[in-house]
Amino acid sequence: MHLGKDRKILTIDKKLIQLRLGQSTGEETQPVHHNVVGDVVGCTVFDVGMCGDGVFMVVGLIDKVLVMKYNPELRQFCVRKVGARLVAFSDEIGYYDLYFD
C-alpha cells in the first residue's frame, strides 16, 4: 500500500494485463501503461462498483469525498459529486451519512 500525500489513483486497461500475462515468459517485461485519474492526490479509494449503466468510484480526501463516474468516451473517471460533510450514522457498526453541498 502506498502511503503519504503523493498517493494518486491509477487505472490500467484489463485487456493489457491479460495480454501481458499471455506474453509472460518469466523474463523481465515492460511496464504496463497506466493513466492517472485527474488531479486527485493524497486520497483513499473507498469503493468501486456498477450502478445502473455506469461504473462509479468513491474517493476520500482529507477535506471531502468525491463520487466519480467512468466516462467511456474520455476513457477516464470524472467527478460527479463533491461531499463536504461526513456524519456518523451509527458508531457501533461504522455507517456514515455523506452530505453533498
N, CA and C of each residue as an Amber inpcrd file, in Angstrom:
protein
   303
   0.8460000  -1.1790000   0.0000000   0.0000000   0.0000000   0.0000000
   0.8860000   1.2360000   0.0000000   0.5550000   2.1690000  -0.8340000
   1.2970000   3.4210000  -0.9320000   0.7080000   4.4270000   0.0460000
   1.5340000   4.9700000   0.9180000   1.0720000   5.9150000   1.9300000
   1.6620000   7.2840000   1.6720000   1.0180000   8.3200000   2.1570000
   1.5560000   9.6600000   2.0690000   0.7000000  10.5930000   1.2340000
   1.1490000  11.8200000   1.1400000   0.4020000  12.8580000   0.4430000
   0.4650000  12.7280000  -1.0720000   1.3790000  11.9240000  -1.5950000
   1.5550000  11.8130000  -3.0390000   0.7490000  10.6860000  -3.6730000
  -0.1500000  10.0510000  -2.9170000  -0.9560000   8.9600000  -3.4800000
  -1.8240000   9.4730000  -4.6170000  -1.8540000   8.7070000  -5.7030000
  -2.6940000   9.0350000  -6.8560000  -3.4900000   7.8020000  -7.2460000
  -4.5780000   8.0230000  -7.9690000  -5.3800000   6.9160000  -8.4800000
  -4.9060000   6.6160000  -9.8940000  -4.6160000   5.3540000 -10.1490000
  -4.1880000   4.9170000 -11.4720000  -5.2050000   3.9330000 -12.0240000
  -5.4310000   3.9700000 -13.3300000  -6.2530000   2.9650000 -13.9800000
  -5.4090000   2.2330000 -15.0100000  -5.6810000   0.9430000 -15.1340000
  -4.9790000   0.0970000 -16.0950000  -6.0320000  -0.6900000 -16.8610000
  -5.8960000  -0.7420000 -18.1750000  -6.8300000  -1.4890000 -19.0080000
  -6.6740000  -2.9790000 -18.7370000  -7.7680000  -3.6320000 -18.3790000
  -7.7600000  -5.0590000 -18.0610000  -7.2170000  -5.8920000 -19.2220000
  -7.4940000  -5.4850000 -20.4440000  -7.0150000  -6.2200000 -21.6180000
  -5.4860000  -6.2000000 -21.6970000  -4.8760000  -5.0830000 -21.2820000
  -3.4090000  -5.0090000 -21.2870000  -2.7980000  -5.9860000 -20.2900000
  -3.4360000  -6.1190000 -19.1360000  -2.9470000  -7.0660000 -18.1250000
  -3.0440000  -8.4910000 -18.6670000  -4.1890000  -8.8310000 -19.2620000
  -4.3690000 -10.1700000 -19.8060000  -3.3770000 -10.4440000 -20.9240000
  -3.1220000  -9.4530000 -21.7720000  -2.1650000  -9.5980000 -22.8530000
  -0.7560000  -9.8400000 -22.3080000  -0.3640000  -9.0650000 -21.3030000
   0.9660000  -9.2320000 -20.7000000   1.1200000 -10.5930000 -20.0350000
   0.0710000 -11.0680000 -19.3820000   0.1340000 -12.3900000 -18.7550000
   0.3110000 -13.4810000 -19.8030000  -0.3460000 -13.3100000 -20.9540000
  -0.2180000 -14.2730000 -22.0390000   1.1610000 -14.2610000 -22.6600000
   1.8460000 -13.1270000 -22.6100000   3.1810000 -12.9930000 -23.1880000
   4.2880000 -13.3090000 -22.1900000   3.9190000 -13.5330000 -20.9440000
   4.9040000 -13.7330000 -19.8870000   5.7290000 -14.9880000 -20.1410000
   7.0420000 -14.8080000 -20.1060000   7.9650000 -15.9320000 -20.2980000
   8.8480000 -16.1410000 -19.0870000   8.5910000 -15.3920000 -18.0390000
   9.4280000 -15.4980000 -16.8490000  10.5390000 -14.4710000 -16.8240000
  10.8360000 -13.8670000 -17.9870000  11.8550000 -12.8270000 -18.0460000
  11.2140000 -11.4810000 -17.7020000  12.0450000 -10.4770000 -17.5330000
  11.5390000  -9.1470000 -17.2050000  10.7290000  -8.5970000 -18.3770000
   9.5660000  -8.0250000 -18.0880000   8.7050000  -7.4560000 -19.1190000
   8.6570000  -5.9420000 -18.9860000   8.1380000  -5.3050000 -20.0090000
   7.9800000  -3.8560000 -19.9990000   6.8380000  -3.4770000 -19.0570000
   6.9070000  -2.3180000 -18.4240000   5.8070000  -1.8740000 -17.5560000
   4.5090000  -1.7350000 -18.3440000   3.3940000  -1.9620000 -17.6690000
   2.0760000  -1.8140000 -18.2790000   1.6860000  -0.3380000 -18.2300000
   1.1790000   0.1710000 -19.3550000   0.7590000   1.5730000 -19.4220000
  -0.4180000   1.8160000 -18.4680000  -0.3770000   2.9420000 -17.7720000
  -1.4610000   3.3040000 -16.8530000  -1.8180000   4.7730000 -17.0350000
  -2.9980000   5.1260000 -16.5740000  -3.4610000   6.5130000 -16.6190000
  -3.6690000   7.0150000 -15.1950000  -3.2820000   8.2610000 -14.9670000
  -3.5070000   8.8960000 -13.6710000  -4.8680000   9.5870000 -13.7240000
  -5.6920000   9.3670000 -12.6940000  -7.0320000   9.9460000 -12.6470000
  -6.9530000  11.3800000 -12.1360000  -7.1460000  12.3240000 -13.0460000
  -7.2550000  13.7460000 -12.7270000  -6.2130000  14.2770000 -11.7620000
  -6.6070000  15.2750000 -11.0260000  -5.7360000  15.9270000 -10.0490000
  -6.0570000  15.4440000  -8.6430000  -6.5360000  14.2160000  -8.5150000
  -6.9010000  13.6640000  -7.2160000  -5.6350000  13.0840000  -6.5900000
  -5.1160000  13.7740000  -5.5700000  -3.8560000  13.3820000  -4.9300000
  -4.0720000  13.2750000  -3.4270000  -3.3930000  12.3430000  -2.7810000
  -3.4990000  12.1700000  -1.3390000  -4.8350000  11.5870000  -0.9420000
  -5.3010000  10.5920000  -1.6750000  -6.6590000  10.0860000  -1.4960000
  -6.6730000   8.6160000  -1.1010000  -7.8680000   8.1600000  -0.7450000
  -8.1200000   6.7490000  -0.4510000  -9.3690000   6.3410000  -1.2230000
  -9.2730000   5.2540000  -1.9800000 -10.4330000   4.7540000  -2.7160000
 -11.2600000   3.9190000  -1.7490000 -12.5060000   4.3420000  -1.5160000
 -13.3990000   3.6290000  -0.6130000 -14.1090000   2.4800000  -1.3040000
 -14.5540000   2.7100000  -2.5590000 -15.3120000   1.6680000  -3.2460000
 -15.3550000   1.9650000  -4.7390000 -15.4700000   0.9000000  -5.5330000
 -15.6830000   0.9920000  -6.9760000 -16.7540000  -0.0220000  -7.3130000
 -17.7480000   0.3870000  -8.0960000 -18.8040000  -0.5550000  -8.4420000
 -19.7000000  -0.0520000  -9.5410000 -20.5470000  -0.9640000 -10.0260000
 -21.5160000  -0.6490000 -11.0820000 -22.8190000  -0.1660000 -10.4380000
 -23.4250000   0.8290000 -11.0520000 -24.7390000   1.3070000 -10.6380000
 -25.4590000   1.7380000 -11.9070000 -26.5480000   1.0560000 -12.2210000
 -27.2320000   1.3470000 -13.4750000 -26.3480000   0.9770000 -14.6450000
 -26.0950000   1.9450000 -15.5060000 -25.2640000   1.6910000 -16.6780000
 -23.8490000   2.2480000 -16.5330000 -23.4440000   2.6240000 -15.3330000
 -22.1360000   3.2400000 -15.1640000 -21.2890000   2.6050000 -14.0900000
 -19.9930000   2.9210000 -14.1430000 -19.0370000   2.4970000 -13.1270000
 -18.7050000   3.7240000 -12.2860000 -18.8780000   3.5880000 -10.9740000
 -18.6450000   4.7000000 -10.0620000 -17.5240000   4.3720000  -9.0900000
 -16.8470000   5.4170000  -8.6190000 -15.7760000   5.2680000  -7.6460000
 -15.9800000   6.3280000  -6.5670000 -15.8730000   5.9180000  -5.3030000
 -15.9760000   6.8430000  -4.1740000 -14.5710000   7.0140000  -3.6030000
 -14.1240000   8.2670000  -3.5610000 -12.7500000   8.5920000  -3.1730000
 -12.7670000   9.5700000  -2.0100000 -11.9920000   9.2720000  -0.9760000
 -11.8980000  10.1640000   0.1730000 -10.6250000  10.9720000   0.1600000
 -10.7800000  12.2660000   0.3640000  -9.6470000  13.1750000   0.5370000
  -9.6780000  13.6730000   1.9750000  -8.7180000  14.4610000   2.3650000
  -8.6530000  14.9520000   3.7390000  -9.8850000  15.7670000   4.0980000
 -10.3530000  16.6150000   3.1790000 -11.4320000  17.5370000   3.4940000
 -12.7410000  17.2910000   2.7570000 -12.8060000  16.2490000   1.9140000
 -14.0350000  15.9910000   1.1640000 -14.0460000  14.5700000   0.6160000
 -15.2050000  14.1720000   0.1240000 -15.3890000  12.8720000  -0.5050000
 -15.8810000  13.1230000  -1.9210000 -15.3050000  12.4220000  -2.8940000
 -15.6970000  12.5630000  -4.2920000 -16.4210000  11.3190000  -4.7710000
 -17.4650000  11.5160000  -5.5640000 -18.1010000  10.4250000  -6.2930000
 -17.7460000  10.6620000  -7.7530000 -17.0550000   9.6870000  -8.3390000
 -16.5910000   9.8210000  -9.7170000 -17.2630000   8.7600000 -10.5870000
 -17.5480000   9.1190000 -11.8440000 -18.1640000   8.1890000 -12.7920000
 -17.2330000   8.0180000 -13.9790000 -17.1150000   6.7670000 -14.4400000
 -16.2660000   6.4950000 -15.5970000 -16.9530000   6.9630000 -16.8660000
 -16.2440000   7.7480000 -17.6730000 -16.7340000   8.2310000 -18.9500000
 -16.0240000   7.4480000 -20.0410000 -16.7350000   6.5110000 -20.7250000
 -16.0670000   5.6790000 -21.7250000 -15.5590000   6.4670000 -22.9380000
 -16.1900000   7.5880000 -23.2630000 -15.7250000   8.3980000 -24.3950000
 -14.3830000   9.0540000 -24.0860000 -14.2250000   9.5270000 -22.8560000
 -12.9620000  10.1400000 -22.4390000 -11.9650000   9.1150000 -21.9270000
 -12.4740000   7.9100000 -21.6280000 -11.6750000   6.8140000 -21.0660000
 -11.0220000   7.2220000 -19.7450000 -11.8260000   7.8930000 -18.8910000
 -11.3280000   8.3020000 -17.5780000 -12.4900000   8.5350000 -16.6210000
 -12.1740000   8.5880000 -15.3270000 -13.1720000   8.9130000 -14.3110000
 -13.3020000  10.4270000 -14.2070000 -14.5350000  10.8930000 -14.0770000
 -14.8230000  12.3190000 -13.9430000 -15.6070000  12.5410000 -12.6530000
 -15.3580000  13.6550000 -11.9930000 -16.0440000  13.9760000 -10.7430000
 -17.5070000  14.2730000 -11.0300000 -18.3950000  13.5910000 -10.3080000
 -19.8450000  13.8070000 -10.4460000 -20.4030000  14.5760000  -9.2560000
 -19.9230000  14.2690000  -8.0550000 -20.4080000  14.9320000  -6.8350000
 -19.2340000  15.1480000  -5.8960000 -19.3180000  16.2320000  -5.1300000
 -18.3230000  16.5200000  -4.0990000 -19.0690000  16.6290000  -2.7790000
 -18.7140000  15.7820000  -1.8170000 -19.3370000  15.8150000  -0.5000000
 -18.4260000  16.5040000   0.4850000 -18.9820000  17.4230000   1.2250000
 -18.1740000  18.1930000   2.1640000 -18.3540000  17.7510000   3.6050000
 -19.4530000  17.0510000   3.9020000 -19.7000000  16.6730000   5.2890000
 -19.9370000  15.1720000   5.3960000 -19.2640000  14.5550000   6.3430000
 -19.4290000  13.1350000   6.6220000 -19.8340000  13.0140000   8.0830000
 -21.0580000  12.5330000   8.3470000 -21.6050000  12.4820000   9.6930000
 -21.8410000  11.0310000  10.0910000 -21.4070000  10.6620000  11.2970000
 -21.5920000   9.2880000  11.7750000 -23.0680000   8.9790000  11.9340000
 -23.5060000   7.8850000  11.3290000 -24.8940000   7.4320000  11.4360000
 -25.0220000   6.4390000  12.5820000 -24.0380000   5.5680000  12.6990000
 -24.0260000   4.5870000  13.7750000 -22.5770000   4.2270000  14.0810000
 -22.0970000   4.6330000  15.2450000 -20.7200000   4.3410000  15.6280000
 -20.4970000   2.8520000  15.8710000 -21.5590000   2.1460000  16.2290000
 -21.4240000   0.7330000  16.5500000 -21.0450000  -0.1070000  15.3460000
 -21.6100000   0.2130000  14.1880000 -21.3390000  -0.6060000  13.0130000
 -20.6380000   0.1620000  11.8970000 -20.2570000   1.3910000  12.1400000
 -19.4330000   2.1450000  11.2080000 -20.1350000   2.7010000   9.9780000
 -21.4230000   3.0210000  10.0570000 -22.1180000   3.6370000   8.9310000
 -22.0160000   5.1490000   9.0280000 -21.9320000   5.7830000   7.8780000
 -21.8490000   7.2280000   7.8300000 -22.8240000   7.7700000   6.7880000
 -23.3250000   8.9720000   7.0130000 -24.1240000   9.6790000   6.0260000
 -23.2070000  10.7130000   5.3670000 -23.2990000  10.7960000   4.0420000
 -22.4970000  11.7490000   3.2830000 -23.4170000  12.8270000   2.7560000
 -23.1410000  14.0730000   3.0680000 -23.9680000  15.1790000   2.6430000
 -23.2580000  15.9660000   1.5470000 -23.9670000  16.1620000   0.4380000
 -23.4130000  16.9210000  -0.6760000 -23.9600000  18.3320000  -0.6410000
 -23.0750000  19.2770000  -0.8470000 -23.4810000  20.6870000  -0.8470000
 -24.0480000  21.0920000  -2.1900000
